Amino acid sequence: MAKILIVEDDELLREVYADTLIDEGYSIDTAQDGEEAFTKMSQGGWDLVLLDIVIPKMSGLDVAQKIKETPPTIPNKSIVFLTNLDKGEEIKTALELGQGYLIKSQITPGDLVEKAKTYLAGDTTGNPSVV
């Protein structure tokens, strides 16, 4: 069973993402801010991390950068950013630090499941986002 960490400060979205992926049989944990995300990601072993960019205490980009600088003993296999942005410097940085990004305002629960399956399978070719 794949282990997925969902980092999202919006409680409703966090619950929708978690419930959707739990229904698909995934093992889910959540974090609501950058410090909590960094602590959990530092332990390593996540098959997929869905990491919001704009979160309290430390941005998702900062969390990913710190993990890159000090990787856990057991690596996190795939980091995919959650954002409402679709262009600009933050997206460029996200693509350098992770395997892709998902635009929250354009993703349905079905899309989330399909994208999770794609990233868990290691397929990061093609379009890195749901647009």
C-alpha positions in Angstrom: 0.0 0.0 0.0 1.5 3.3 -1.1 2.1 6.0 1.6 1.0 9.5 0.7 1.5 12.7 2.7 -0.9 15.5 2.0 0.3 18.9 3.1 -2.5 21.4 2.8 -3.5 24.3 5.2 -7.1 24.4 4.0 -8.9 21.9 6.3 -11.7 21.2 3.8 -9.3 20.5 0.9 -7.1 18.4 3.1 -10.0 16.3 4.1 -11.4 15.9 0.6 -7.9 14.9 -0.7 -7.4 12.5 2.2 -10.8 10.9 1.9 -10.6 10.5 -1.8 -7.2 8.7 -1.6 -8.2 6.6 1.4 -11.2 5.4 -0.6 -8.6 4.2 -3.2 -6.8 2.2 -0.6 -3.8 4.4 0.0 -2.2 5.0 3.4 -2.6 8.7 4.1 -1.1 11.2 6.6 -1.6 14.9 6.6 0.2 18.1 7.7 -1.3 21.6 7.8 1.9 23.8 7.8 5.5 23.8 6.6 7.0 22.9 10.0 4.8 19.8 10.4 5.5 18.9 6.7 9.2 19.2 7.2 9.2 17.0 10.3 7.2 14.3 8.6 9.1 14.5 5.3 12.4 14.3 7.2 11.4 10.9 8.5 11.3 9.8 4.8 9.7 6.8 3.2 6.8 8.6 1.5 5.8 7.2 -1.9 4.1 10.5 -2.8 4.0 13.9 -1.1 1.3 16.3 -2.2 2.8 19.6 -1.0 0.9 22.9 -1.1 3.2 25.8 -1.9 1.5 28.6 0.1 1.2 27.2 3.7 1.9 28.8 7.2 5.2 28.7 9.0 7.3 27.7 5.9 6.4 27.6 2.3 6.1 24.3 0.4 9.1 25.4 -1.7 11.2 26.1 1.4 10.2 22.7 2.8 11.3 20.9 -0.4 14.5 22.9 -0.6 15.4 21.9 3.0 14.6 18.3 2.3 16.8 18.4 -0.8 19.7 19.9 1.2 19.4 17.3 4.0 17.7 14.3 2.5 16.2 11.7 4.9 17.8 8.2 5.2 14.8 6.7 3.5 14.1 8.9 0.5 10.7 10.4 -0.4 10.0 9.0 -3.8 7.9 11.8 -5.4 7.0 15.4 -4.4 4.2 17.0 -6.3 3.2 20.6 -5.5 -0.3 21.8 -5.0 -0.9 25.3 -6.1 -3.5 27.8 -7.5 -0.7 29.3 -9.7 0.0 28.1 -13.3 3.0 30.1 -14.3 5.8 32.3 -12.9 8.9 31.8 -10.8 7.2 29.7 -8.2 6.2 27.1 -10.8 9.7 27.1 -12.2 11.1 26.5 -8.8 8.5 23.8 -8.1 9.5 21.9 -11.2 13.2 22.1 -10.1 12.4 20.7 -6.7 9.7 18.2 -7.4 8.2 15.9 -10.1 5.3 18.3 -11.0 2.4 20.3 -9.8 -1.3 20.2 -9.7 -3.5 23.2 -10.0 -6.0 22.9 -7.1 -8.7 25.0 -8.6 -8.8 22.7 -11.7 -8.5 19.3 -10.1 -11.4 17.0 -9.4 -11.3 14.0 -7.0 -11.1 11.7 -10.0 -8.2 13.8 -11.5 -6.4 13.6 -8.1 -6.7 9.8 -8.1 -5.4 9.5 -11.7 -2.5 11.9 -11.1 -1.6 10.1 -7.9 -1.5 6.8 -9.7 0.7 8.3 -12.4 3.2 9.8 -10.0 3.2 6.6 -7.9 4.0 4.6 -11.0 7.0 7.0 -11.6 5.6 8.5 -14.8 6.7 12.1 -14.7 7.0 12.5 -18.5 4.8 14.8 -20.5 2.7 17.6 -19.0 3.6 17.9 -15.3 0.4 19.5 -14.3 -3.4 19.2 -14.5 -4.5 22.1 -16.6 
